Amino acid sequence: MKNDGAIVTVTPKTLTESEAAVYLGISKSTLRQGRCDGRRNNRMPPPPYLRIGRKILYDISDLDRWLSGFRIEF
């Protein structure tokens, strides 16, 4: 593959737990608890996540879809 000196920008599709927590405005422990406990009555449902080996990742489009479920319109 020929490199013509152009700068290539790569936009990540996934976020780490820390990045996802900042993106959502919630704590890492809230994300972790949601993964461990799953859905519980009277609790915020956890966002979908990916597990690749021991690594936990969050797909940005999944997080956006999850957030839109909390939208309240008047």
C-alpha atoms as one frame of an Amber mdcrd trajectory, in Angstrom:
protein
   0.000   0.000   0.000   1.443   3.347  -1.031   1.709   6.111   1.584   1.416
   9.501  -0.076   2.068  11.403   3.157  -1.598  12.019   3.886  -2.639  12.080
   7.513  -5.253   9.466   8.282  -7.681  10.068  11.128  -9.242   7.030  12.735
 -12.388   7.504  14.773 -12.868   4.776  17.358 -16.149   2.888  17.272 -15.810
   1.624  20.829 -14.924   3.103  24.202 -13.244   1.630  27.261 -15.084   1.548
  30.583 -13.447   4.820  31.685 -14.198   6.539  28.388 -17.794   5.283  28.399
 -18.314   6.566  31.944 -17.155  10.043  30.910 -19.234   9.885  27.704 -22.388
   8.967  29.674 -21.684  11.183  32.670 -21.884   8.310  35.149 -19.277   6.594
  37.294 -17.212   3.571  36.317 -18.603   1.775  39.360 -22.160   2.270  38.058
 -21.171   0.649  34.759 -19.363  -2.156  36.577 -22.281  -2.813  38.921 -24.687
  -2.926  35.998 -22.519  -5.518  34.237 -22.232  -7.670  37.361 -25.829  -7.410
  38.567 -27.640  -7.106  35.228 -31.190  -5.808  35.204 -32.660  -5.189  38.661
 -35.992  -3.785  39.770 -35.977  -0.061  40.556 -32.479   0.344  39.061 -31.227
   1.902  35.866 -30.714  -0.873  33.295 -27.075  -1.255  32.254 -25.982  -0.265
  28.741 -25.014  -3.025  26.287 -21.326  -3.902  26.227 -18.823  -6.110  24.421
 -16.545  -8.592  26.141 -13.466  -9.591  24.165 -11.537 -11.932  26.399 -11.180
  -9.952  29.614 -11.523  -6.582  27.900 -14.810  -4.671  28.248 -15.770  -2.241
  25.483 -18.831  -0.125  24.792 -19.991   0.542  21.234 -20.717   4.265  20.849
 -23.863   3.656  18.784 -25.159   1.289  21.515 -24.526   3.975  24.138 -26.355
   6.598  22.067 -29.325   4.247  21.598 -29.317   3.400  25.330 -29.275   7.104
  26.240 -32.174   7.872  23.901 -34.296   5.439  25.928 -34.160   7.914  28.830
 -35.321  10.890  26.759 -38.347  12.701  28.145 -40.258  15.007  25.848 -43.068
  17.308  26.883
